[in-house]
Amino acid sequence: MKHRLYSLPSFFEGEASLLNSLFKVGLPCLHLRKPQQTLDAYTCLLEQIDASYYSRIIVHQYPELVSKFGLLGLHLTEAARQHLNNEELQALISEQHQNGCLVGTSVHQKKALFSLPSNLDYSTVSPIFPSISKKNYQPTEHWQITELEFSFALVGLGGMGMETLEVAYEWGFREVAFLGAVWNDLSSVLQNYQLLCKKINDLTL
């Protein structure tokens, strides 16, 4: 079972240091998601992250950062994706792929998956379980995906933690994304992350 981590939506003191530590212990993919934050603020944080880790970062805003820093890829929010017509979306995906970058998006309803371009690299689907980081953010779909087949990967997001990983695995998810289970206690971020990694390893032995 693969995994990735979403950043907290706001910046905080010591964030770059914590991210560097997470990468050092093996974090394979970070989603840098800071809604409504400025390009300068994003740039400042990226400049504090060890450049050897840029190839593990997917950014949710400011596509120009992907080429500037040599990042792993670009994530299109559902709103950003819906803002583009099919031609524009295909052109954006092709451009990123030509530069060796990934492109993914988000969906919150199962039916939306069937209208996504087949050449996307992944789509997050959420929320799978009641959110850890957002109050009263509950699933509106039953996300068992064992019967679904797409050309892109499906990444389970929302409420993903120690108590739900096994269920997610049983429902067919082979990749998940963490947020609250890692970040809800800033004093134990590394410990939280490493416990989740151990749980994943135990599931897939």
Secondary structure, DSSP 8 states (H G I E B T S, - for coil): -EEEEE--SS--TTHHHHHHHHHHTT---EEE--TT--HHHHHHHHHHS-GGGGGGEEESS-THHHHHHT-SEEEE-HHHHHTS-HHHHHHHHHHHHHTT-EEEEEESSGGGGGGS-TT-SEEEE--SSS-SSSTT---SS----TT---SSEEEEESS-STTTHHHHHHTT-SEEEESHHHHS-GGGHHHHHHHHHHHHHHHH-
